[in-house]
Amino acid sequence: MPAPPADLVPRSAVASYPTNFAAMARSDFKAITTRGEQLMRTVLPMYLRSVHR
């Protein structure tokens, strides 16, 4: 990752979460969705630049 956000949710906080999302606690949901959004905001500009060349 080129420049991870300073407040990036660590992979260790979400990597071992089971795939049964129905029983997900609000705090776990927040961690998983926040990390996904942070990663996309960081890497998406790289992909958009490469597509528009």
mmCIF entry with sequence, helices, sheets and N, C-alpha, C, O atoms, coordinates in Angstrom:
data_MODEL
# 
_entry.id   MODEL 
# 
_entity.id                         1 
_entity.type                       polymer 
_entity.pdbx_number_of_molecules   1 
# 
_entity_poly.entity_id                      1 
_entity_poly.type                           'polypeptide(L)' 
_entity_poly.nstd_linkage                   no 
_entity_poly.nstd_monomer                   no 
_entity_poly.pdbx_seq_one_letter_code       MPAPPADLVPRSAVASYPTNFAAMARSDFKAITTRGEQLMRTVLPMYLRSVHR 
_entity_poly.pdbx_seq_one_letter_code_can   MPAPPADLVPRSAVASYPTNFAAMARSDFKAITTRGEQLMRTVLPMYLRSVHR 
_entity_poly.pdbx_strand_id                 A 
# 
loop_
_entity_poly_seq.entity_id 
_entity_poly_seq.num 
_entity_poly_seq.mon_id 
_entity_poly_seq.hetero 
1 1  MET n 
1 2  PRO n 
1 3  ALA n 
1 4  PRO n 
1 5  PRO n 
1 6  ALA n 
1 7  ASP n 
1 8  LEU n 
1 9  VAL n 
1 10 PRO n 
1 11 ARG n 
1 12 SER n 
1 13 ALA n 
1 14 VAL n 
1 15 ALA n 
1 16 SER n 
1 17 TYR n 
1 18 PRO n 
1 19 THR n 
1 20 ASN n 
1 21 PHE n 
1 22 ALA n 
1 23 ALA n 
1 24 MET n 
1 25 ALA n 
1 26 ARG n 
1 27 SER n 
1 28 ASP n 
1 29 PHE n 
1 30 LYS n 
1 31 ALA n 
1 32 ILE n 
1 33 THR n 
1 34 THR n 
1 35 ARG n 
1 36 GLY n 
1 37 GLU n 
1 38 GLN n 
1 39 LEU n 
1 40 MET n 
1 41 ARG n 
1 42 THR n 
1 43 VAL n 
1 44 LEU n 
1 45 PRO n 
1 46 MET n 
1 47 TYR n 
1 48 LEU n 
1 49 ARG n 
1 50 SER n 
1 51 VAL n 
1 52 HIS n 
1 53 ARG n 
# 
_struct_asym.id          A 
_struct_asym.entity_id   1 
# 
loop_
_struct_conf.conf_type_id 
_struct_conf.id 
_struct_conf.pdbx_PDB_helix_id 
_struct_conf.beg_label_comp_id 
_struct_conf.beg_label_asym_id 
_struct_conf.beg_label_seq_id 
_struct_conf.pdbx_beg_PDB_ins_code 
_struct_conf.end_label_comp_id 
_struct_conf.end_label_asym_id 
_struct_conf.end_label_seq_id 
_struct_conf.pdbx_end_PDB_ins_code 
_struct_conf.beg_auth_comp_id 
_struct_conf.beg_auth_asym_id 
_struct_conf.beg_auth_seq_id 
_struct_conf.end_auth_comp_id 
_struct_conf.end_auth_asym_id 
_struct_conf.end_auth_seq_id 
_struct_conf.pdbx_PDB_helix_class 
_struct_conf.details 
_struct_conf.pdbx_PDB_helix_length 
HELX_P HELX_P1 AA1 ARG A 11 ? ALA A 13 ? ARG A 11 ALA A 13 5 ? 3  
HELX_P HELX_P2 AA2 PHE A 21 ? ALA A 23 ? PHE A 21 ALA A 23 5 ? 3  
HELX_P HELX_P3 AA3 ARG A 26 ? VAL A 51 ? ARG A 26 VAL A 51 1 ? 26 
# 
_struct_conf_type.id          HELX_P 
_struct_conf_type.criteria    ? 
_struct_conf_type.reference   ? 
# 
loop_
_atom_site.group_PDB 
_atom_site.id 
_atom_site.type_symbol 
_atom_site.label_atom_id 
_atom_site.label_alt_id 
_atom_site.label_comp_id 
_atom_site.label_asym_id 
_atom_site.label_entity_id 
_atom_site.label_seq_id 
_atom_site.pdbx_PDB_ins_code 
_atom_site.Cartn_x 
_atom_site.Cartn_y 
_atom_site.Cartn_z 
_atom_site.occupancy 
_atom_site.B_iso_or_equiv 
_atom_site.pdbx_formal_charge 
_atom_site.auth_seq_id 
_atom_site.auth_comp_id 
_atom_site.auth_asym_id 
_atom_site.auth_atom_id 
_atom_site.pdbx_PDB_model_num 
ATOM 1   N N  . MET A 1 1  ? 0.839   -1.159  0.000   1.00 0.00 ? 1  MET A N  1 
ATOM 2   C CA . MET A 1 1  ? 0.000   0.000   0.000   1.00 0.00 ? 1  MET A CA 1 
ATOM 3   C C  . MET A 1 1  ? 0.896   1.239   0.000   1.00 0.00 ? 1  MET A C  1 
ATOM 4   O O  . MET A 1 1  ? 1.828   1.328   0.800   1.00 0.00 ? 1  MET A O  1 
ATOM 5   N N  . PRO A 1 2  ? 0.627   2.175   -0.875  1.00 0.00 ? 2  PRO A N  1 
ATOM 6   C CA . PRO A 1 2  ? 1.515   3.325   -1.031  1.00 0.00 ? 2  PRO A CA 1 
ATOM 7   C C  . PRO A 1 2  ? 1.606   4.217   0.205   1.00 0.00 ? 2  PRO A C  1 
ATOM 8   O O  . PRO A 1 2  ? 2.710   4.544   0.640   1.00 0.00 ? 2  PRO A O  1 
ATOM 9   N N  . ALA A 1 3  ? 0.493   4.609   0.767   1.00 0.00 ? 3  ALA A N  1 
ATOM 10  C CA . ALA A 1 3  ? 0.489   5.496   1.932   1.00 0.00 ? 3  ALA A CA 1 
ATOM 11  C C  . ALA A 1 3  ? -0.737  5.188   2.787   1.00 0.00 ? 3  ALA A C  1 
ATOM 12  O O  . ALA A 1 3  ? -1.780  5.824   2.633   1.00 0.00 ? 3  ALA A O  1 
ATOM 13  N N  . PRO A 1 4  ? -0.613  4.218   3.682   1.00 0.00 ? 4  PRO A N  1 
ATOM 14  C CA . PRO A 1 4  ? -1.777  3.843   4.490   1.00 0.00 ? 4  PRO A CA 1 
ATOM 15  C C  . PRO A 1 4  ? -2.223  5.004   5.387   1.00 0.00 ? 4  PRO A C  1 
ATOM 16  O O  . PRO A 1 4  ? -1.390  5.783   5.852   1.00 0.00 ? 4  PRO A O  1 
ATOM 17  N N  . PRO A 1 5  ? -3.530  5.120   5.627   1.00 0.00 ? 5  PRO A N  1 
ATOM 18  C CA . PRO A 1 5  ? -4.011  6.170   6.510   1.00 0.00 ? 5  PRO A CA 1 
ATOM 19  C C  . PRO A 1 5  ? -3.448  5.965   7.925   1.00 0.00 ? 5  PRO A C  1 
ATOM 20  O O  . PRO A 1 5  ? -3.200  4.835   8.344   1.00 0.00 ? 5  PRO A O  1 
ATOM 21  N N  . ALA A 1 6  ? -3.254  7.046   8.635   1.00 0.00 ? 6  ALA A N  1 
ATOM 22  C CA . ALA A 1 6  ? -2.695  6.967   9.989   1.00 0.00 ? 6  ALA A CA 1 
ATOM 23  C C  . ALA A 1 6  ? -3.587  6.164   10.930  1.00 0.00 ? 6  ALA A C  1 
ATOM 24  O O  . ALA A 1 6  ? -3.093  5.516   11.853  1.00 0.00 ? 6  ALA A O  1 
ATOM 25  N N  . ASP A 1 7  ? -4.892  6.205   10.702  1.00 0.00 ? 7  ASP A N  1 
ATOM 26  C CA . ASP A 1 7  ? -5.821  5.501   11.590  1.00 0.00 ? 7  ASP A CA 1 
ATOM 27  C C  . ASP A 1 7  ? -6.329  4.185   10.996  1.00 0.00 ? 7  ASP A C  1 
ATOM 28  O O  . ASP A 1 7  ? -7.413  3.722   11.348  1.00 0.00 ? 7  ASP A O  1 
ATOM 29  N N  . LEU A 1 8  ? -5.550  3.588   10.099  1.00 0.00 ? 8  LEU A N  1 
ATOM 30  C CA . LEU A 1 8  ? -5.955  2.338   9.446   1.00 0.00 ? 8  LEU A CA 1 
ATOM 31  C C  . LEU A 1 8  ? -6.276  1.269   10.477  1.00 0.00 ? 8  LEU A C  1 
ATOM 32  O O  . LEU A 1 8  ? -5.485  1.009   11.384  1.00 0.00 ? 8  LEU A O  1 
ATOM 33  N N  . VAL A 1 9  ? -7.446  0.648   10.332  1.00 0.00 ? 9  VAL A N  1 
ATOM 34  C CA . VAL A 1 9  ? -7.815  -0.469  11.201  1.00 0.00 ? 9  VAL A CA 1 
ATOM 35  C C  . VAL A 1 9  ? -6.858  -1.602  10.883  1.00 0.00 ? 9  VAL A C  1 
ATOM 36  O O  . VAL A 1 9  ? -6.736  -1.990  9.721   1.00 0.00 ? 9  VAL A O  1 
ATOM 37  N N  . PRO A 1 10 ? -6.173  -2.144  11.885  1.00 0.00 ? 10 PRO A N  1 
ATOM 38  C CA . PRO A 1 10 ? -5.192  -3.189  11.594  1.00 0.00 ? 10 PRO A CA 1 
ATOM 39  C C  . PRO A 1 10 ? -5.843  -4.479  11.092  1.00 0.00 ? 10 PRO A C  1 
ATOM 40  O O  . PRO A 1 10 ? -6.944  -4.841  11.508  1.00 0.00 ? 10 PRO A O  1 
ATOM 41  N N  . ARG A 1 11 ? -5.145  -5.154  10.202  1.00 0.00 ? 11 ARG A N  1 
ATOM 42  C CA . ARG A 1 11 ? -5.632  -6.413  9.650   1.00 0.00 ? 11 ARG A CA 1 
ATOM 43  C C  . ARG A 1 11 ? -5.947  -7.400  10.767  1.00 0.00 ? 11 ARG A C  1 
ATOM 44  O O  . ARG A 1 11 ? -6.922  -8.148  10.685  1.00 0.00 ? 11 ARG A O  1 
ATOM 45  N N  . SER A 1 12 ? -5.129  -7.402  11.803  1.00 0.00 ? 12 SER A N  1 
ATOM 46  C CA . SER A 1 12 ? -5.325  -8.342  12.906  1.00 0.00 ? 12 SER A CA 1 
ATOM 47  C C  . SER A 1 12 ? -6.665  -8.138  13.613  1.00 0.00 ? 12 SER A C  1 
ATOM 48  O O  . SER A 1 12 ? -7.170  -9.056  14.260  1.00 0.00 ? 12 SER A O  1 
ATOM 49  N N  . ALA A 1 13 ? -7.237  -6.952  13.494  1.00 0.00 ? 13 ALA A N  1 
ATOM 50  C CA . ALA A 1 13 ? -8.520  -6.673  14.138  1.00 0.00 ? 13 ALA A CA 1 
ATOM 51  C C  . ALA A 1 13 ? -9.696  -7.270  13.381  1.00 0.00 ? 13 ALA A C  1 
ATOM 52  O O  . ALA A 1 13 ? -10.784 -7.408  13.940  1.00 0.00 ? 13 ALA A O  1 
ATOM 53  N N  . VAL A 1 14 ? -9.492  -7.629  12.107  1.00 0.00 ? 14 VAL A N  1 
ATOM 54  C CA . VAL A 1 14 ? -10.612 -8.119  11.298  1.00 0.00 ? 14 VAL A CA 1 
ATOM 55  C C  . VAL A 1 14 ? -10.342 -9.439  10.578  1.00 0.00 ? 14 VAL A C  1 
ATOM 56  O O  . VAL A 1 14 ? -11.285 -10.054 10.080  1.00 0.00 ? 14 VAL A O  1 
ATOM 57  N N  . ALA A 1 15 ? -9.112  -9.888  10.504  1.00 0.00 ? 15 ALA A N  1 
ATOM 58  C CA . ALA A 1 15 ? -8.754  -11.045 9.677   1.00 0.00 ? 15 ALA A CA 1 
ATOM 59  C C  . ALA A 1 15 ? -9.381  -12.358 10.136  1.00 0.00 ? 15 ALA A C  1 
ATOM 60  O O  . ALA A 1 15 ? -9.700  -13.208 9.305   1.00 0.00 ? 15 ALA A O  1 
ATOM 61  N N  . SER A 1 16 ? -9.560  -12.533 11.414  1.00 0.00 ? 16 SER A N  1 
ATOM 62  C CA . SER A 1 16 ? -10.062 -13.827 11.892  1.00 0.00 ? 16 SER A CA 1 
ATOM 63  C C  . SER A 1 16 ? -11.559 -13.820 12.159  1.00 0.00 ? 16 SER A C  1 
ATOM 64  O O  . SER A 1 16 ? -12.083 -14.744 12.781  1.00 0.00 ? 16 SER A O  1 
ATOM 65  N N  . TYR A 1 17 ? -12.248 -12.791 11.698  1.00 0.00 ? 17 TYR A N  1 
ATOM 66  C CA . TYR A 1 17 ? -13.686 -12.722 11.944  1.00 0.00 ? 17 TYR A CA 1 
ATOM 67  C C  . TYR A 1 17 ? -14.388 -13.792 11.114  1.00 0.00 ? 17 TYR A C  1 
ATOM 68  O O  . TYR A 1 17 ? -14.100 -13.937 9.926   1.00 0.00 ? 17 TYR A O  1 
ATOM 69  N N  . PRO A 1 18 ? -15.306 -14.542 11.725  1.00 0.00 ? 18 PRO A N  1 
ATOM 70  C CA . PRO A 1 18 ? -16.006 -15.601 10.978  1.00 0.00 ? 18 PRO A CA 1 
ATOM 71  C C  . PRO A 1 18 ? -16.914 -15.002 9.894   1.00 0.00 ? 18 PRO A C  1 
ATOM 72  O O  . PRO A 1 18 ? -17.210 -13.808 9.913   1.00 0.00 ? 18 PRO A O  1 
ATOM 73  N N  . THR A 1 19 ? -17.341 -15.832 8.969   1.00 0.00 ? 19 THR A N  1 
ATOM 74  C CA . THR A 1 19 ? -18.155 -15.345 7.851   1.00 0.00 ? 19 THR A CA 1 
ATOM 75  C C  . THR A 1 19 ? -19.653 -15.301 8.159   1.00 0.00 ? 19 THR A C  1 
ATOM 76  O O  . THR A 1 19 ? -20.450 -15.009 7.267   1.00 0.00 ? 19 THR A O  1 
ATOM 77  N N  . ASN A 1 20 ? -20.046 -15.581 9.383   1.00 0.00 ? 20 ASN A N  1 
ATOM 78  C CA . ASN A 1 20 ? -21.454 -15.498 9.769   1.00 0.00 ? 20 ASN A CA 1 
ATOM 79  C C  . ASN A 1 20 ? -21.756 -14.060 10.181  1.00 0.00 ? 20 ASN A C  1 
ATOM 80  O O  . ASN A 1 20 ? -21.717 -13.724 11.365  1.00 0.00 ? 20 ASN A O  1 
ATOM 81  N N  . PHE A 1 21 ? -22.055 -13.224 9.207   1.00 0.00 ? 21 PHE A N  1 
ATOM 82  C CA . PHE A 1 21 ? -22.257 -11.803 9.471   1.00 0.00 ? 21 PHE A CA 1 
ATOM 83  C C  . PHE A 1 21 ? -23.565 -11.502 10.195  1.00 0.00 ? 21 PHE A C  1 
ATOM 84  O O  . PHE A 1 21 ? -23.722 -10.400 10.721  1.00 0.00 ? 21 PHE A O  1 
ATOM 85  N N  . ALA A 1 22 ? -24.495 -12.427 10.238  1.00 0.00 ? 22 ALA A N  1 
ATOM 86  C CA . ALA A 1 22 ? -25.784 -12.175 10.886  1.00 0.00 ? 22 ALA A CA 1 
ATOM 87  C C  . ALA A 1 22 ? -25.616 -11.867 12.372  1.00 0.00 ? 22 ALA A C  1 
ATOM 88  O O  . ALA A 1 22 ? -26.383 -11.081 12.928  1.00 0.00 ? 22 ALA A O  1 
ATOM 89  N N  . ALA A 1 23 ? -24.641 -12.464 13.010  1.00 0.00 ? 23 ALA A N  1 
ATOM 90  C CA . ALA A 1 23 ? -24.460 -12.271 14.446  1.00 0.00 ? 23 ALA A CA 1 
ATOM 91  C C  . ALA A 1 23 ? -23.400 -11.226 14.769  1.00 0.00 ? 23 ALA A C  1 
ATOM 92  O O  . ALA A 1 23 ? -22.877 -11.203 15.883  1.00 0.00 ? 23 ALA A O  1 
ATOM 93  N N  . MET A 1 24 ? -23.080 -10.375 13.824  1.00 0.00 ? 24 MET A N  1 
ATOM 94  C CA . MET A 1 24 ? -21.988 -9.425  13.977  1.00 0.00 ? 24 MET A CA 1 
ATOM 95  C C  . MET A 1 24 ? -22.337 -8.303  14.964  1.00 0.00 ? 24 MET A C  1 
ATOM 96  O O  . MET A 1 24 ? -23.395 -7.680  14.878  1.00 0.00 ? 24 MET A O  1 
ATOM 97  N N  . ALA A 1 25 ? -21.430 -8.071  15.887  1.00 0.00 ? 25 ALA A N  1 
ATOM 98  C CA . ALA A 1 25 ? -21.589 -6.951  16.811  1.00 0.00 ? 25 ALA A CA 1 
ATOM 99  C C  . ALA A 1 25 ? -21.350 -5.643  16.056  1.00 0.00 ? 25 ALA A C  1 
ATOM 100 O O  . ALA A 1 25 ? -20.609 -5.615  15.074  1.00 0.00 ? 25 ALA A O  1 
ATOM 101 N N  . ARG A 1 26 ? -21.970 -4.583  16.509  1.00 0.00 ? 26 ARG A N  1 
ATOM 102 C CA . ARG A 1 26 ? -21.843 -3.287  15.840  1.00 0.00 ? 26 ARG A CA 1 
ATOM 103 C C  . ARG A 1 26 ? -20.378 -2.841  15.758  1.00 0.00 ? 26 ARG A C  1 
ATOM 104 O O  . ARG A 1 26 ? -19.954 -2.293  14.741  1.00 0.00 ? 26 ARG A O  1 
ATOM 105 N N  . SER A 1 27 ? -19.618 -3.071  16.807  1.00 0.00 ? 27 SER A N  1 
ATOM 106 C CA . SER A 1 27 ? -18.209 -2.654  16.806  1.00 0.00 ? 27 SER A CA 1 
ATOM 107 C C  . SER A 1 27 ? -17.395 -3.443  15.777  1.00 0.00 ? 27 SER A C  1 
ATOM 108 O O  . SER A 1 27 ? -16.503 -2.886  15.137  1.00 0.00 ? 27 SER A O  1 
ATOM 109 N N  . ASP A 1 28 ? -17.695 -4.728  15.615  1.00 0.00 ? 28 ASP A N  1 
ATOM 110 C CA . ASP A 1 28 ? -17.005 -5.541  14.605  1.00 0.00 ? 28 ASP A CA 1 
ATOM 111 C C  . ASP A 1 28 ? -17.388 -5.088  13.203  1.00 0.00 ? 28 ASP A C  1 
ATOM 112 O O  . ASP A 1 28 ? -16.536 -4.992  12.320  1.00 0.00 ? 28 ASP A O  1 
ATOM 113 N N  . PHE A 1 29 ? -18.672 -4.808  13.003  1.00 0.00 ? 29 PHE A N  1 
ATOM 114 C CA . PHE A 1 29 ? -19.144 -4.321  11.711  1.00 0.00 ? 29 PHE A CA 1 
ATOM 115 C C  . PHE A 1 29 ? -18.444 -3.013  11.357  1.00 0.00 ? 29 PHE A C  1 
ATOM 116 O O  . PHE A 1 29 ? -18.009 -2.818  10.222  1.00 0.00 ? 29 PHE A O  1 
ATOM 117 N N  . LYS A 1 30 ? -18.342 -2.128  12.331  1.00 0.00 ? 30 LYS A N  1 
ATOM 118 C CA . LYS A 1 30 ? -17.684 -0.835  12.114  1.00 0.00 ? 30 LYS A CA 1 
ATOM 119 C C  . LYS A 1 30 ? -16.216 -1.033  11.738  1.00 0.00 ? 30 LYS A C  1 
ATOM 120 O O  . LYS A 1 30 ? -15.724 -0.374  10.821  1.00 0.00 ? 30 LYS A O  1 
ATOM 121 N N  . ALA A 1 31 ? -15.507 -1.932  12.432  1.00 0.00 ? 31 ALA A N  1 
ATOM 122 C CA . ALA A 1 31 ? -14.092 -2.179  12.145  1.00 0.00 ? 31 ALA A CA 1 
ATOM 123 C C  . ALA A 1 31 ? -13.900 -2.736  10.736  1.00 0.00 ? 31 ALA A C  1 
ATOM 124 O O  . ALA A 1 31 ? -13.015 -2.289  10.007  1.00 0.00 ? 31 ALA A O  1 
ATOM 125 N N  . ILE A 1 32 ? -14.712 -3.695  10.357  1.00 0.00 ? 32 ILE A N  1 
ATOM 126 C CA . ILE A 1 32 ? -14.571 -4.330  9.041   1.00 0.00 ? 32 ILE A CA 1 
ATOM 127 C C  . ILE A 1 32 ? -14.908 -3.346  7.921   1.00 0.00 ? 32 ILE A C  1 
ATOM 128 O O  . ILE A 1 32 ? -14.175 -3.252  6.936   1.00 0.00 ? 32 ILE A O  1 
ATOM 129 N N  . THR A 1 33 ? -16.003 -2.621  8.068   1.00 0.00 ? 33 THR A N  1 
ATOM 130 C CA . THR A 1 33 ? -16.385 -1.690  7.006   1.00 0.00 ? 33 THR A CA 1 
ATOM 131 C C  . THR A 1 33 ? -15.439 -0.491  6.938   1.00 0.00 ? 33 THR A C  1 
ATOM 132 O O  . THR A 1 33 ? -15.146 0.008   5.851   1.00 0.00 ? 33 THR A O  1 
ATOM 133 N N  . THR A 1 34 ? -14.969 -0.035  8.077   1.00 0.00 ? 34 THR A N  1 
ATOM 134 C CA . THR A 1 34 ? -14.025 1.090   8.079   1.00 0.00 ? 34 THR A CA 1 
ATOM 135 C C  . THR A 1 34 ? -12.731 0.695   7.401   1.00 0.00 ? 34 THR A C  1 
ATOM 136 O O  . THR A 1 34 ? -12.202 1.457   6.592   1.00 0.00 ? 34 THR A O  1 
ATOM 137 N N  . ARG A 1 35 ? -12.207 -0.487  7.715   1.00 0.00 ? 35 ARG A N  1 
ATOM 138 C CA . ARG A 1 35 ? -10.968 -0.935  7.085   1.00 0.00 ? 35 ARG A CA 1 
ATOM 139 C C  . ARG A 1 35 ? -11.156 -1.054  5.573   1.00 0.00 ? 35 ARG A C  1 
ATOM 140 O O  . ARG A 1 35 ? -10.296 -0.617  4.809   1.00 0.00 ? 35 ARG A O  1 
ATOM 141 N N  . GLY A 1 36 ? -12.257 -1.633  5.138   1.00 0.00 ? 36 GLY A N  1 
ATOM 142 C CA . GLY A 1 36 ? -12.515 -1.759  3.706   1.00 0.00 ? 36 GLY A CA 1 
ATOM 143 C C  . GLY A 1 36 ? -12.566 -0.405  3.017   1.00 0.00 ? 36 GLY A C  1 
ATOM 144 O O  . GLY A 1 36 ? -12.003 -0.233  1.936   1.00 0.00 ? 36 GLY A O  1 
ATOM 145 N N  . GLU A 1 37 ? -13.235 0.551   3.637   1.00 0.00 ? 37 GLU A N  1 
ATOM 146 C CA . GLU A 1 37 ? -13.305 1.889   3.046   1.00 0.00 ? 37 GLU A CA 1 
ATOM 147 C C  . GLU A 1 37 ? -11.927 2.554   3.033   1.00 0.00 ? 37 GLU A C  1 
ATOM 148 O O  . GLU A 1 37 ? -11.559 3.202   2.053   1.00 0.00 ? 37 GLU A O  1 
ATOM 149 N N  . GLN A 1 38 ? -11.176 2.395   4.107   1.00 0.00 ? 38 GLN A N  1 
ATOM 150 C CA . GLN A 1 38 ? -9.840  2.990   4.159   1.00 0.00 ? 38 GLN A CA 1 
ATOM 151 C C  . GLN A 1 38 ? -8.941  2.418   3.065   1.00 0.00 ? 38 GLN A C  1 
ATOM 152 O O  . GLN A 1 38 ? -8.214  3.156   2.400   1.00 0.00 ? 38 GLN A O  1 
ATOM 153 N N  . LEU A 1 39 ? -8.995  1.115   2.887   1.00 0.00 ? 39 LEU A N  1 
ATOM 154 C CA . LEU A 1 39 ? -8.154  0.478   1.862   1.00 0.00 ? 39 LEU A CA 1 
ATOM 155 C C  . LEU A 1 39 ? -8.552  0.933   0.467   1.00 0.00 ? 39 LEU A C  1 
ATOM 156 O O  . LEU A 1 39 ? -7.690  1.221   -0.363  1.00 0.00 ? 39 LEU A O  1 
ATOM 157 N N  . MET A 1 40 ? -9.848  1.001   0.203   1.00 0.00 ? 40 MET A N  1 
ATOM 158 C CA . MET A 1 40 ? -10.301 1.434   -1.121  1.00 0.00 ? 40 MET A CA 1 
ATOM 159 C C  . MET A 1 40 ? -9.920  2.876   -1.398  1.00 0.00 ? 40 MET A C  1 
ATOM 160 O O  . MET A 1 40 ? -9.503  3.196   -2.511  1.00 0.00 ? 40 MET A O  1 
ATOM 161 N N  . ARG A 1 41 ? -10.051 3.755   -0.412  1.00 0.00 ? 41 ARG A N  1 
ATOM 162 C CA . ARG A 1 41 ? -9.685  5.164   -0.612  1.00 0.00 ? 41 ARG A CA 1 
ATOM 163 C C  . ARG A 1 41 ? -8.179  5.314   -0.857  1.00 0.00 ? 41 ARG A C  1 
ATOM 164 O O  . ARG A 1 41 ? -7.743  6.264   -1.506  1.00 0.00 ? 41 ARG A O  1 
ATOM 165 N N  . THR A 1 42 ? -7.397  4.377   -0.338  1.00 0.00 ? 42 THR A N  1 
ATOM 166 C CA . THR A 1 42 ? -5.952  4.441   -0.509  1.00 0.00 ? 42 THR A CA 1 
ATOM 167 C C  . THR A 1 42 ? -5.510  3.889   -1.862  1.00 0.00 ? 42 THR A C  1 
ATOM 168 O O  . THR A 1 42 ? -4.655  4.487   -2.516  1.00 0.00 ? 42 THR A O  1 
ATOM 169 N N  . VAL A 1 43 ? -6.070  2.767   -2.293  1.00 0.00 ? 43 VAL A N  1 
ATOM 170 C CA . VAL A 1 43 ? -5.583  2.133   -3.525  1.00 0.00 ? 43 VAL A CA 1 
ATOM 171 C C  . VAL A 1 43 ? -6.362  2.514   -4.779  1.00 0.00 ? 43 VAL A C  1 
ATOM 172 O O  . VAL A 1 43 ? -5.823  2.402   -5.880  1.00 0.00 ? 43 VAL A O  1 
ATOM 173 N N  . LEU A 1 44 ? -7.591  2.954   -4.654  1.00 0.00 ? 44 LEU A N  1 
ATOM 174 C CA . LEU A 1 44 ? -8.386  3.283   -5.835  1.00 0.00 ? 44 LEU A CA 1 
ATOM 175 C C  . LEU A 1 44 ? -7.736  4.342   -6.718  1.00 0.00 ? 44 LEU A C  1 
ATOM 176 O O  . LEU A 1 44 ? -7.723  4.175   -7.937  1.00 0.00 ? 44 LEU A O  1 
ATOM 177 N N  . PRO A 1 45 ? -7.199  5.419   -6.163  1.00 0.00 ? 45 PRO A N  1 
ATOM 178 C CA . PRO A 1 45 ? -6.546  6.401   -7.044  1.00 0.00 ? 45 PRO A CA 1 
ATOM 179 C C  . PRO A 1 45 ? -5.417  5.812   -7.893  1.00 0.00 ? 45 PRO A C  1 
ATOM 180 O O  . PRO A 1 45 ? -5.217  6.239   -9.030  1.00 0.00 ? 45 PRO A O  1 
ATOM 181 N N  . MET A 1 46 ? -4.679  4.839   -7.357  1.00 0.00 ? 46 MET A N  1 
ATOM 182 C CA . MET A 1 46 ? -3.616  4.190   -8.142  1.00 0.00 ? 46 MET A CA 1 
ATOM 183 C C  . MET A 1 46 ? -4.196  3.486   -9.360  1.00 0.00 ? 46 MET A C  1 
ATOM 184 O O  . MET A 1 46 ? -3.657  3.597   -10.461 1.00 0.00 ? 46 MET A O  1 
ATOM 185 N N  . TYR A 1 47 ? -5.291  2.764   -9.165  1.00 0.00 ? 47 TYR A N  1 
ATOM 186 C CA . TYR A 1 47 ? -5.903  2.033   -10.267 1.00 0.00 ? 47 TYR A CA 1 
ATOM 187 C C  . TYR A 1 47 ? -6.533  2.982   -11.281 1.00 0.00 ? 47 TYR A C  1 
ATOM 188 O O  . TYR A 1 47 ? -6.464  2.739   -12.486 1.00 0.00 ? 47 TYR A O  1 
ATOM 189 N N  . LEU A 1 48 ? -7.138  4.044   -10.805 1.00 0.00 ? 48 LEU A N  1 
ATOM 190 C CA . LEU A 1 48 ? -7.753  4.995   -11.726 1.00 0.00 ? 48 LEU A CA 1 
ATOM 191 C C  . LEU A 1 48 ? -6.692  5.678   -12.587 1.00 0.00 ? 48 LEU A C  1 
ATOM 192 O O  . LEU A 1 48 ? -6.920  5.913   -13.774 1.00 0.00 ? 48 LEU A O  1 
ATOM 193 N N  . ARG A 1 49 ? -5.533  6.000   -12.002 1.00 0.00 ? 49 ARG A N  1 
ATOM 194 C CA . ARG A 1 49 ? -4.453  6.602   -12.791 1.00 0.00 ? 49 ARG A CA 1 
ATOM 195 C C  . ARG A 1 49 ? -3.968  5.642   -13.858 1.00 0.00 ? 49 ARG A C  1 
ATOM 196 O O  . ARG A 1 49 ? -3.721  6.054   -14.992 1.00 0.00 ? 49 ARG A O  1 
ATOM 197 N N  . SER A 1 50 ? -3.828  4.364   -13.517 1.00 0.00 ? 50 SER A N  1 
ATOM 198 C CA . SER A 1 50 ? -3.304  3.393   -14.490 1.00 0.00 ? 50 SER A CA 1 
ATOM 199 C C  . SER A 1 50 ? -4.302  3.135   -15.617 1.00 0.00 ? 50 SER A C  1 
ATOM 200 O O  . SER A 1 50 ? -3.890  2.835   -16.737 1.00 0.00 ? 50 SER A O  1 
ATOM 201 N N  . VAL A 1 51 ? -5.575  3.243   -15.353 1.00 0.00 ? 51 VAL A N  1 
ATOM 202 C CA . VAL A 1 51 ? -6.606  3.018   -16.373 1.00 0.00 ? 51 VAL A CA 1 
ATOM 203 C C  . VAL A 1 51 ? -6.671  4.187   -17.346 1.00 0.00 ? 51 VAL A C  1 
ATOM 204 O O  . VAL A 1 51 ? -6.951  3.991   -18.528 1.00 0.00 ? 51 VAL A O  1 
ATOM 205 N N  . HIS A 1 52 ? -6.421  5.385   -16.871 1.00 0.00 ? 52 HIS A N  1 
ATOM 206 C CA . HIS A 1 52 ? -6.554  6.589   -17.691 1.00 0.00 ? 52 HIS A CA 1 
ATOM 207 C C  . HIS A 1 52 ? -5.275  6.962   -18.424 1.00 0.00 ? 52 HIS A C  1 
ATOM 208 O O  . HIS A 1 52 ? -5.186  8.055   -18.984 1.00 0.00 ? 52 HIS A O  1 
ATOM 209 N N  . ARG A 1 53 ? -4.319  6.110   -18.434 1.00 0.00 ? 53 ARG A N  1 
ATOM 210 C CA . ARG A 1 53 ? -3.070  6.392   -19.166 1.00 0.00 ? 53 ARG A CA 1 
ATOM 211 C C  . ARG A 1 53 ? -3.153  5.937   -20.583 1.00 0.00 ? 53 ARG A C  1 
ATOM 212 O O  . ARG A 1 53 ? -2.195  6.096   -21.340 1.00 0.00 ? 53 ARG A O  1 
# 
